[in-house]
């Protein structure tokens, strides 16, 4: 019965689509291809973070990219 409340178009974005606020996030959640690409990008970022010797700088660069390039 709980499955009946799930949205019809549910794709696997790397973030909670129920909390999508920006135009970019909403479009990623609405498009299966973008959602898959987002998952791939998130996986690459997690891998880079795990292998980084300067995690703080990588996180800072990622936040800057999110705000200045992605959006």
N, C-alpha and C positions, 0 to 999 in steps of 0.2 A: 504494500500500500504506500510505503514511503517513496517508492520510485515514481509514483504518479505526480508528485509535486516538483520533480526535476524539470528544468526547462527543456523544450524539445531540441533546441540547438545548444548542446553542451559540448564545448571543445576543451582540450587540455592545455590551456595557457599556463604559463609558469607562475601565475598569480591568481588570486581569487577573483573570478569574473563578477561575482556578486558585489564586489567592492570597486569595480572599474569606475573611474571618474573622468578620466581624460578622453578626448576624441580617439587618441591612439589606442588606449586600453580597450575601449568599447569596440573598436574595429578589429582588434586582435581577437577579442572574444567572439565576435560575430562571424569570423571567417576561418574555416578549418585549416586552410593553407597557412595563413598568417599565424594561427595558433601553434601549428606544428613548427614553424620557423622560430617562433618565440621560445618554444620548449628547447629547441636545438641551441639557440643562442644562450639561454639560461644554463644549459648543461655545459657549454663551452666556458662561460663565465665562472661557474663553480669549479671546473677543472683548473682554470687559470688561477683562481684564488687559492686552491689547494696547493698549487705548485709555485706560488709566488713567495719570494723572499721579503717582499715589501707589501703586505696585505693592506695596510692603511692607505698607501698611495694608490693602489689598484682600486680600492673601494671609492676613494675620492674621485678618481678619474671616471669611474662608472657612474657616479651620481651626477657629475658634470655632463657626461654624455646623455644621460636620461633627460636632463633639463634643457640642454642647449641643442642637441642634435635630434634625438628621438622625437621629442615633442614638437 
